[in-house]
């Protein structure tokens, strides 16, 4: 995120959409960008399904006339590894 103005910008973030509960903002839902500076905002995903997770990140300004920013978030599963292997022996069928 870039701030080209001469005043600090403060944005509040909200996640909305079908899978918004799977996304989180580990550093909180507020980001401050110093004048003529840049800042980053990390978004984390805890995936529960193989289908893509989707949400929208909305950043709204607190006070100063700054544009509302929206970002479309969509996950993509590229590689799957088993969490573990379990071996067991059992008869297939008993009378």
N, C-alpha and C positions, 0 to 999 in steps of 0.2 A: 504494500500500500504506500502510495506517495502523497506527500503534502506539499503542493507548490506554493501555498499561501504563507503569509508572514505571521500567522497565528497558529497556535497548536490546535489540532483537531482531536476530538474525542468521539469515538464511535462505540455504540452499543450493538452487540451481535445477538442474533436470535436464529435458531435453526428450526425450519418448518418443513413439513412434507411427510410422505409415507413412512420413511425410515429415520426421521429426525432423532428419535430416541437412541439410535445406534451410533450417531455421531456425537462428539463432545469437543469442547474447547478447553484444553488442559490448563491454559493460563488465564481462564476466566472469560467473561463475556464482554469485557471492555478493553479497547485498545486506544492508546494515546500516541499520536504522531506529532513529533516536534516540528516547528516551522522549517520549511525547506529541507525536509528529511524524509526518511522511509522507515517503515516498520513492517513486521511480518506477524501473521496470526496463524498458529498451527491448528489444524482440525484433525482429530483422531477418529478412527472408525473401529468399532468392535463388531465384526461380522458374524452373523448367526446362520446365514443361509448361503447357498451357492449362487442364487440369483443376485443381480446387481442391487446394491442399496442406493437409494436416491433421496436427496433432501436439497433444500435451498438455504444458503447462508445469506442473511440480510443484515447489512450494516447501516445503522441510522445515526446521524450526527446529533450530538447533544448541544443544542444552542446555536452554534455558528451555521451560517447558510452553506452547507456542504451537501453534495449530492448523496442520495441514498444509493448504496452499492448492493448488488445482488450477484451471487455466485451459485451456479448449478453444481451440485456435488453428486458424483456417480462413481460407485466402486466397480472394479473389474477384477475377477478372480483369474489369475494367470497360472498359479501353481498350487497344488494341494499335497500336503504331506500328512501321513497318519500321525495322530497324537501318541499312539502306542499300539502294541500288539498283545493280544491275550490268547494263550493256548490252553485248551481244556480238552479232556477226554470224557466221552459220554456215549452210552449205547444209543444207537439210532432208533431202536424199537424193542420193546419188551412185551411179551404176552402177559 
